[in-house]
Amino acid sequence: MWMSSENFFIYEVFSQKSVNAPFVQQFSLLAPNKEVALSMARENFLRREPCFNLWVVKRDDIFGLPPEERPFLERLDNKSYRETKGYGDLQSRWRHHREQFEEKQKHAGNGS
């Protein structure tokens, strides 16, 4: 039985290499339903490389921001308190205070 292309949907295939790895988009495929799409993704992808998890998502179900709304993703300038830029020298500051403390302990132990 032949199926027309009107009955097929585009699916996006994402894979995860390990439990801690992010999902990465691998390829797109045409399939009549999600079960066939998953089967095709497993057949085509898993023979190439091992993976921990596989997602198959109908492209029509993926929602993204339209181009006119993307500027709203930029960070606001008044959020600098959330950045960690003030902690870059923390290790050297701790080392300095520890050395001062040890020097005071040494002098206290000598009776000076």
C-alpha positions in Angstrom: 0.0 0.0 0.0 1.4 3.3 -1.0 1.1 6.4 1.2 1.1 10.0 -0.2 3.6 12.5 1.2 0.7 14.3 2.7 0.5 11.6 5.4 4.2 12.1 6.4 5.6 14.5 9.0 9.1 15.9 9.7 10.6 14.7 12.9 13.8 16.0 14.5 16.1 13.5 16.2 18.1 14.4 19.3 20.6 12.2 21.1 22.4 12.2 24.4 25.8 10.4 24.7 25.7 10.0 28.5 23.5 10.7 31.4 25.3 14.0 32.0 25.6 15.1 28.4 23.3 17.5 26.8 20.9 16.5 24.0 22.2 17.3 20.5 20.1 17.6 17.3 21.4 14.9 14.9 19.1 14.9 11.8 15.6 15.2 10.5 13.5 12.5 9.0 10.1 11.9 7.3 7.7 9.4 8.9 4.0 8.8 9.1 3.8 8.7 12.9 6.0 8.9 16.0 6.4 5.1 16.4 7.9 4.8 12.9 10.0 7.9 13.4 11.5 6.5 16.6 12.2 3.1 14.9 13.8 4.9 11.9 15.9 7.1 14.2 17.1 4.0 16.2 17.9 2.1 13.0 19.8 5.0 11.4 21.5 6.6 14.3 22.4 3.8 16.7 24.4 1.9 14.1 26.8 4.8 13.9 27.6 5.5 17.5 26.4 4.5 21.0 24.1 6.8 22.9 22.4 7.0 26.3 19.0 8.4 25.2 17.2 9.4 22.0 14.4 11.9 21.5 12.2 12.1 18.4 10.1 15.2 18.2 7.6 16.3 15.5 8.9 19.5 14.1 5.5 21.1 14.3 5.5 20.6 18.0 8.7 22.5 18.6 8.0 26.1 19.6 10.6 28.8 19.3 10.7 32.6 19.6 9.9 34.5 16.4 12.7 36.8 15.2 11.0 40.0 16.4 11.0 38.6 20.1 14.7 37.5 20.2 16.1 40.8 21.3 14.2 40.2 24.6 16.6 37.4 25.4 19.5 39.8 25.9 20.6 40.3 29.5 19.5 43.4 31.3 22.3 45.7 32.5 21.0 45.9 36.0 21.7 42.2 36.7 25.5 42.4 37.3 25.0 41.4 41.0 24.3 37.9 39.7 27.7 37.5 38.0 30.7 36.1 39.9 33.3 38.5 38.5 34.2 39.7 42.0 35.4 36.3 43.1 38.3 35.7 40.7 41.0 36.5 43.4 39.2 34.8 46.2 41.9 32.0 46.5 44.8 34.5 46.8 42.8 36.6 49.4 42.2 33.4 51.5 45.9 32.5 51.2 46.9 36.0 52.4 44.5 35.8 55.5 45.7 32.2 56.3 49.3 33.3 56.2 48.6 36.3 58.5 46.7 33.9 60.9 49.6 31.4 60.9 52.1 34.2 61.5 50.1 35.4 64.6 49.9 31.8 65.9 53.6 31.5 65.5 54.3 34.7 67.5 51.7 33.7 70.1 53.4 30.3 70.5 56.8 31.9 71.0 55.5 34.2 73.7 56.2 37.3 71.7 
